[in-house]
Amino acid sequence: MAAAIFSQHDQSEEISQNVLSLDKVPLLIQRRLDGSGKIDLGNLVHLNVSGRMFIIDRAYLEQYPSTLLGSSDLEDFWEEEYEEYFFDIHRDAFESIFDFYLYGKLYPHPHVPAELHADTIEFFRIMTVFEEQEANEAAAANTKKPTWYAEFKRRLHKTLEDPSYHVLGKIWGWLDLLFIGLSIVTMLIETIPKIHAAAEIKGSRTGVLFFVLESATVVFFTFDVSIRCFAYPERLVFLKAPATWLDIMTIAPFFVELFIDFSKLESMKVLRIARVARVLKLIKKNKKLQLIADVLIKSVSELCMLVIVWAMNITVAGVIFYYLEGSGNSLITSAVDGMWWAMVTMSTVGYGDLYPTTTGGKLFSTMFIWMSMVFLALPLTIIVSTFNKQYEIKKTLTLKQKGAVTKSVPVPTEAPS
């Protein structure tokens, strides 16, 4: 059975000094039972963290002897009078440390700043566990030397994924940015009417120039995807990644156009729109853009709430506006027109293509403009709060220098005895 482990927020002095039965331990999570069915309390460690009591079997702490709680240094915090170990640190920050000893996983607390989380990890010397694990893995890897082929793929993958690993990685990264920029500029210039007309003429210098530039960028992007797929440790994982499909989507229209004449099939020209997705390739080159993308994904529920609130307000306001303006305003011919007016007004864009002409419509418009500020501000406040929370968590996970990274170590399937 597992060991006695629980966290108690409001623990009385009587319980802290004499834990005898289950009814006095309401937050008991796991327990070890002896032959008589009673809790074995002889090996429990009482940790008083700024007034919050954490109780854990000592065997869990001794799994990691290099950490503060698992070493003899723990005795420096012993309080003889209360028979407990006292730590004057942030209580919420310690919950991550406590969970680490239980489950072998290190997660940041959602309400603890990143720097405080990192300082707490450093204080309890948690990163020594991962350093030892990495050292053991490196030692095990050294005992079995990889073949030159496997080593070449490993170095190639490291170079492509981490430009700081080798100067060739930096050169390749800059080349990628150059071709992304070249592709975007070419695509924009090609839409200018005079240049577009000249490029449509078969055999013209303009058309040949655009074809050469497009071919060069596609060849580079194709080669980039190919060597990344070749060097990636798990090829199936690479092929399933959204970033891989984004790369494929940006080059696919070129190869389709080689076999299909877009000038004869106007509907196929829509495939060229996929080329604009090359702008999104910049996300892979910037860690902060990746962070923002991850945070937006985590905030999907809040964004959906904003869309629902907008849709409700636009529908109600659009129908009311239609009935107020329908008979006296020739511009408003249906409730759909009213919804378009409500959407433009609520978003504070105000194109001016639809506007009220009746007294009732003007009064309602004035009221709706003021209400729109409230409807727009309230959901955005919630979204910004969630965004900041998720941003703080993701930032914590990227603080490798201070060790504030979500990591895990193997833990036994049964509690230590």
Secondary structure, 3 states (H helix, E strand, C coil): CCCCEEEECCCCHHHHHCCCCHHHCCCEEECCECCCCCECCCCEEEEEECCEEEEEEHHHHCCCCCCCCCCHHHHHHEECCCCEEEECCCHHHHHHHHHHHHHCEECCCCCCCHHHHHHHHHHCCCHHHHHHHHHHHHHHHHHCCCCHHHHHHHHHHHHHHCHHHCHHHHHHHHHHHHHHHHHHHHHHHCCCHHHHHHHHCCCCHHHHHHHHHHHHHHHHHHHHHHHHHHHCCCHHHHHHCHHHHHHHHHHHHHHHHHHCCCCCCHHHHHHHHHHHHHHHHHHHHCHHHHHHHHHHHHCHHHHHHHHHHHHHHHHHHHHHHHHHHCCCCCCCCCHHHHHHHHHHHHCCCCCCCCCCCCHHHHHHHHHHHHHHHHHHHHHHHHHHHHHHHHHHHHHHHCECCCCECCEECCCCCCCCC
